[in-house]
Amino acid sequence: MTALDSGLHLADVPEPRLRGGGATLDVLAAMIPAYTANLVAGGRGGFPTPIVLGPGGIARVTATADDVFAVQPGDIAVATAIFRSNRTDDAQEALLGWTGIGGDGRPTPTTDRMRDIWRDGLFAERALQPERTLVALPGADAYPAPERLAFLPWLSIAGEGIERAGVRPGHTVGVVGATGQLGAAAVLLALARGAAAVVAVGRNRTTLDALAGLDPRVLTVPLSGDRAADARAIRAAAGPLDAVIDTLGMVPGPEPTMAGYDAIRTDGTWVLVGGVRHELPIPYHDLMHRRLTVRGSWMGQDTTVREIWSMIRHGVVDLSVLDVTVVGLADPAAALSTAADAHGLNVVVLVP
């Protein structure tokens, strides 16, 4: 993108030049999020231009700066896009090659500088990324399907939410927004963590049916839009839930999120992972008397990425359940249109 209103187009650009703190990459596969067309149209916030978009993916490291030690040339690595200042007293975080600011979501001089310096995202043949966004994947050179492995960044975001919810074997877990790609990732990981039941809540009945086909432990609840009715349906599916993970995107109102809140058992946990833009009417006395834990979760830690890769590598998480559509660089508009129609376990992956 040459400007915020230029749209996304194919172009030959100079090779990314290696610099301190960074590594150059040959891109193997990068997932195109379903909302990318909306982002390109200006509906999700800004970023510096010109820019090569692409918030994460799988790549082979070709060269590293002298001060880089987390990855080595020849490594297969995941690029997570999340760049952290690592200041413990005033954490600053931003997504590279994309939109998204940590904290209160408002840009600061520090986050502006982060994104100004690093503009070579993964929707390209080659990229330049800082060491802080890269996690080496030991053994990934033997993984037969990098286009499926491109889902790993999304699994890591969902996995961070599952971790913060304290999901353990035997728990009942609700995923509100399960028919989105992040929600489907949360369903997969709740199953892998040994949940006794996973209540998948969403609007797309076809996607709910596909999730139900994963495992008999997946119980589905279509959203009606009526908070009280939806809460009753969620509770009826598996009883009051030990944890609810909310992965909803930009929805018209807070009712589906609050239906998930209403379905949590006393002493349960509510984790917000998605993109809801509404104030939530949480009643003080209810939260207190039910002794609920409310947590936010944004992006994922490197340890989460490594653990999920180990789960994939050893067959605990099976990515063959994904329905992957592969696109190339030649027609960005068609790629974004295809991605916009993808839901749940259906993903669109760029293989440059």
Secondary structure, DSSP 8 states (H G I E B T S, - for coil): --STTS-------------TTEEEEEEEEEE--TTHHHHHTTSS----SS-B----EEEEEEEE-TT--SS-TT-EEEE--EEE---SSS--EEETTS--BSTTS---HHHHHHHHH--B-SSSSEEEEEGGGEEE-TTGGG-S-HHHHTTHHHHHHHHHHHHHTT--TT-EEEEETTTSHHHHHHHHHHHHTT-SEEEEEES-HHHHHHHHTT-TTEEEEE--S-HHHHHHHHHHHHSSEEEEEE---S-SSSHHHHHHHHTEEEEEEEEE-S---S-----HHHHHHTT-EEEE--S--HHHHHHHHHHHHTTSS-GGGSEEEEE-SS-HHHHHHHHHT--TTEEEEE--
